[in-house]
Amino acid sequence: MAQSRLFGTDGIRGRANEEPLTPDFATAFGQAVAAKFGREGQPVVIGRDTRISGPALEEAVANGIISMGVDVVLVGVVPTPAIAFLTRHLHGCAGIVISASHNPFEDNGLKIFKGDGLKCDDALELELEGLIFDNVSRKSGAKAAKPGRLETWPDAARRYAELAIKTYGQGLDLHGLRIVLDAGNGAAYETTPHVLRGFGAEVLSFNIEPNGTNINAGCGSTYPEIIQQAVKDLGADIGFSHDGDADRLICCDETGSLLDGDEMLAVIGLDLLKHGKLAKNTLVATVMSNLGLDECFAAAGGKVLRANVGDRYVLEQMLAHDLNLGGEQSGHIILRDYNTTGDGLVTALELLRIMKASGEPISRLRQGLRKYSQLLVNVKVLERVPLDELPEVTDTIKAIEKELGVNGRILLRYSGTEPKIRLLVETRDEALLQPVVDRVLAPIKKHLAL
């Protein structure tokens, strides 16, 4: 299949007001979405995060859709998983999120959900790119008999929060729990505190005053030290941190020690497995996930399948095998019984449910997973040269993998969202990590690094 020119692992992303994230492009993007998904009487649902560039892109995308005779419902600032949820709830033909997740405010992005709340696969993204590059505005835009209808859904964030409480919370009682939350001045600054308090928790919130330029600015999921320190200072039971669009979650236990996505998957998956609720006794992780996850599930009578990096690839595996739990080390966790995409709020609620039902702190629940030592290194690159065209790199990796045998592994891949190459080294013996990383990095820096 041809390589996508616009879409990365999670939509289109770049510097706002520069190609491709310009108003003209956003209009063509909206027209392409309308041409592909538009249905009479079914709107496209559009939401965004708190970036200053969001409203202009929102208007441009909406104008493109309306020009094609397709209706639009604007729901304003809501988390990405809310768009998957609301697109289904409002019987939309598609949903669009305007967000660049954990990136700084200068960036923005465009993500698409189909009417069933699922992200597009690679083939569909390439088809949409073809529509955009073929200039939909000239070929199709004038054919609409009448423009679509534009509707604004008032107080959408709070209404979504109430829907989430109603959908998820049968019997959930969080009274007695003290929770620290860092919303990162992002899309969940209203919804997550509202939902957690709705279940009775005491919520101590940080970074809930977005101003358009402070999203992810020294806060949120890329600065977990905020919740780590706050949990210790305030005597909280658990700490949560969101990225800018709240489709993933960072968590720390009551001692201030961080849990990554693998540990959250283990806590949730082992609980579901124990109670006979993990479909086919199997969960889906990615190639980045710790080998210890496979070992702990095998010991408990379960199984781990591996997918490519990106929560949509995790979901593809879940759908293919009819599974209900999957996720990434980065904190994207999909609980398919409740939503069709990574959902930081639902992940938090599931962890809290397990804590309350078991009577155990998260520090004890996490002990079900014993992780291999890992080291992840990101290197900026000038261009994405196919790795099979770099024999010095691949030969070095093959030699080291032969030495490690079953006691470790090396994973090298290009980032889907940034001009970087990512190197993951994993071994049983922590002392081997840095020497292995140094050996692999030498030819990488020689041939690829800036």
N, C-alpha and C positions, 0 to 999 in steps of 0.2 A: 504494500500500500504506500502511496506517496506520502512524504512527510508533511505534516501540517505547517503552514507558514505563519499562521496567526495564533492558533490555540496552543497553549502549553498544557501542563498536567491538570490545571484547574482554570480553564477559560482563557480569555485574552487579557494580558496585563502589560502595563507600561507607564511611562511618565505622562501624567494628565496634560492635555492640550498640546501634546506632541504626537506624531504618527506612531501607532495607529489610534491613540486615544484622543482624537479631535472630535468636535461636534459634527463635522461633515461625515466622518467615518461612522460615528455613533448613529447618525440618521440612516446611512446605508445598512448598518448592522440591524437596525430596527426593521427596515424594509425586508431584509433577508429573512429574519425571524417570522415576520408576517406572511411572506410568500410561502415559507415552508410549513408553518404550523397553523396559520390563520383559519379559524372556523367561525361561521356565522353564529352570533350569540354567545361566543366563548371569548372572554378577554385574555389579553396578555397581562399578567400581574408583574409589576415592576417595584422593586425595593432597592434600597441603597444603605450604605453605612454613613458615617458622619463626616466624611471628607469634604472639604470646601469645594472640590470640583464635582461633587455628586449631583447637585441640582441641575447644572448645565448639561451634563451627560444624560441625566434622566429626561430632561426636556427634549433633547435631540433624539434619543431613542424612541420616546413616545411619539414625536412628530413623524418619524419614519414609519412606525406601525400604523398610526392613524391615516397617513397618506395612502396606505394600501387598503383602507376600508375595514380595518380590524380594530376592535375596541381595546381600550387600555384601562386598567385599574392601577392607580398609583397608591402604594401603601406606605410610602415614606421610609423612615429609618427603622429597619427591622433586621434581625439576624438572617444570614443566608438560609439556615434550616427553616425559618419562618416562611420563606418564599416557596420552598418545596411543599410545606404544609398548606399554605394558603392557596397555592395554585390548585391543589386538589379540592380544598374546601370551597373555593369560589368557582369550581368547574372551569378553570381556565384552560386555554389551548397551549399555553407555555408560561414560563416564569423567567424573569430576568433579574439578576442581582448586579448592582453596580458597586463593586468593592475590589480592593487589592489586599484583602485579608490582613496579614501581619506586616505588610510593607509600610513605609513612611507615608505621610499625608500627600507628598508630591506625586505619588503613583495612584493609579486607579485601574479598574478592570471590569470586564463584562463576563458574566457566567449565565448559562442557559439551563433551565429545567424544562423537560417536556411536560405535557399536560398530566402525566401520571406521577410527576414529582421526581423523575429520574433524569440524571444528566445525560448528555448526548455521548454516543460512542465516537470512536475516531472517524469512522466512515461518514457519519452524519455531520461532524464538524467540517470535514473536507467539502461536503456538499454545500454547507452554509458559506464556506469561504468562496466557493465558486460563484454563488449568488452575489456575494458582496463585490467581488472583483469584476463581475460582469456588469456592474453598475445597475442595480435593481431600479434605481430611481428613474432611469430613462426607459428601461425595457418593460417595467411592470407598473410603476407608480401611477401613471396617468390612467390606468385601466380601471381603477376603483370607481364605481358608479357614484359613491358618496363617501366622505371621510368617516372613519370610525369614531366612536363615542369615547370621550375622556371622562373618567370618573375618579374622584379621590375618596379613599376609604378613611373616614375620620377616625382618629385615635387608634390607628391600626396596631401599634405596638402593644397597647394595653389589651385590646381585643384579642390579639394573638396570645398574649400571656394567659388570659382567661380560658381560651380554647385549650392551651397546653395543660392548665390545671385540670380542666374537665376531662381531657383525653387521658392524661397519665395518672392522675392522682387518686385512684380508688383505694381508700384506706391508708394513704400515706400520711403519717403524722410526724413532723419534724420538730415538735415542741421539745425544748431542752437542748437543742443543738445550737452551738454558736459557730457561725460560718464567716470567714473572711473572704471577700470577693474583690478582685481587681478586674473591672470591666474594660480597662484599656482605653477609656473615652471612645469606645466603639459602639457598634450597633446594638449591643445587649445592655447598654447602660440603664435602660428602664426595665426590660423584660425579665432578666434573671433575678434582680432583687425582688421584683414584684411577685414572681412565682415562688421563690424560696420563702418569702414572708407569708405568702398565701397558704403554705403548708405548715406554718407555725414556727419556722426557724428564726433565730436572732441573726440578722445579717449586718455585718460591718463592712460597708462598701467603700471602695477607693476608686478614683478616676472615673467618676460618673458625671462629669461636667464637660462634654465635648464642645469645642469651639470651632471645629473645621480643620484646625491645624495641629491639634494635640493628640490625635488618634495614634496609638502605639508609641508616643513620644516619651521614652523612658519609663514605660509602663506596659501592662498587658502581658501576654504569653511569652514574649521574648525577654521580659525582665522579671522572672519568677522570684527573685530575691525580695520583691515587695511583699508577696504573700507569705514567704518563708519567715521574714522578720515579724510581720504583723501577727501571724498565728502565735508565735512565741510571746510577743509583747502583750497580746490581748487574751491569751489563754483560750484560743479557739480550738474547736474539735477538728477542723479541717479548713483548708484554704483552696480556693479556685481562682483561676486566671483565664480570661478569654483572649483570643486574637481579635482583630478588628471587626470581623464579621461573625464571630462566635460559632463557627462550625467545628471548632475543636476546643479542647480543654486541657489546661495544665493544672495539676493537683499537688498539694503537699499534705502530709499527715500532721498530727497534732504536735510532733516534735519539730516541725519545719523542714522535714526531709521530703524532697520531691519524688513524685511518682511519674514515670513517663507513660506513654500510651500502652506499651507492652504490659506494664504492671496493672494499669486500669483494666485492660482486656483480661488479664489473669484473674483479677478480683471478680469481675462480672461473669466471665466465662465459667470459672470454677463453681460459682454460686448457682448459675443456671444448670450446669452439669449435675451438681449435687441434687437439685430439685427436679430433674428430668425435664427441664425447659429449654435446654440447648439443642436446637434442631440437629438431628443426626449426630449428636455428641461432637460437633465439629464447629470450629470458628475459622475465620479467614484473617490472616495477617499479611504483611508485605515482605518482600525480600530483605527489607531493612530490619525487620523484627528480630529480637534476640533468640538465639537457639535454645535458651533456657525455657522459652515459652512452649516449644515443641516437647521438651522433656517433661515439664510439669503436667501438661495435658495428657501425654502418653501414660504417665504414672497414675493419673486419675481416671483412665479409661476413655480419654477423648483424643481428638486429632486436630492438627492445625494444617490448613491449606495456605499456600503462599500466592500472592498476587503482585503485580507491578506496583510501584509507588504511585499514590493518588487514590483518594477515596472512591472515585468512580470505578477504578479497576478492582478495588476491593468489593464494591457492590456488584460488579459484573460477575465475579466469582460466587458471591452469595446468591445471586439470582439463578445462576447456572446450576447450582447444587441445592437450591431451595434452603438456604441457611438464614439464621436470624441474628447473628452477631459477627462483626468484623471490625477491623480498625488498623490504624497506623501508629507507629512509635511516636509520631509527632502530636498525637492527641486527637486525631479524627477517629471517633468511635461511632459505628453505625449499629443502632438497635432497630432492626427492620420491623419489629412489632409496633414501633411508634413513629418512625420516620424513615425516609428513603435516602438520607444523606447523613454525613457527619453532623452531629448535633451536640454542642457543648452543654446546653441546658439539660437535655435528656440524659446525657452521660453523668452529669452531676447528680441528677435525681436518682439514677440507678445506684450509684455509689452510696448515696445517703440512705436509700431504701435497704441496702444490704447491711450497712452499719446498724440501723435501727432494728432490723429483724434479727440479726445475730447477736446484738449487744456487744460487739467487738469494735475497738478503734481501728481506723484504717491502717495504722502501723502494724497491727497484728494480721489483718486480712491480707496485706501485701506479701506476707512471708511465704505464701504458696508458690511464689516464683523465685527461683534462684538463678540469677542472670550470669551469663558469660560476661567477661570484661570486654568493653567495646570502646573504640576511639573513632570519632567521625571528624574528618577534616574537609573543609571546603577551600577550593583554590579557584581564583578568578582566571578565566581563559579568554584568549583573543578570538577563538573560533572553535566550533564543535567538530573537530576532526574525528571521523569514525574511528573507534578504538582499534578495529581490526586493521587499520592503516598505520598503526603505531606498534610494530613488532617488539621494540625495546620495552615498551610498557607491558604488553601482554605476556612476553616471555618471562619477565621478572615476576609477574603475578603467578604464572603457572609454576615456576620454580618454588616460590614460597608456599603455595598451596600444597605442593607435593611434600614439603617439609612438615607442614602443619597436620596433614592427614585429617582425621575426624575431630581434631582438637581445636579447630578454628577455621575461619574463612575470610575471604576478601571480596568486597563488592565495590565496583567502580562504575559510576554512571554520571551522565550530565544532568544538571538541574533542569526541571521543566519550566521553571519560572524566572531563573536568573542566569547570567552568563558565568556559570561556575561548573566545576566538576566536583563530585562528591566522592570521597573515599571512606569506606567503612571497613575497619579491621576488627575482627572478633576472635578472641582466644580464651581458652580456659586459664592460661597463665598470664596474668596481667603484666608481668615483666617483659613479655614478648611484644606488647602492643607498640610501643614507640619505635623499637628497632625495625619492626615490619613496616610501619608507616613511613619511616625515613627511607627505607629501601624502595618502596613503591613511588614515593614522591619524587625521588631523584630524576627518573626519566620523564615523569609528568611535567615537572618544572622546566626541564630541558626543552621539551617539544611544545608545550601548551600554555604555560603560565604567562601572565602579563609581565 
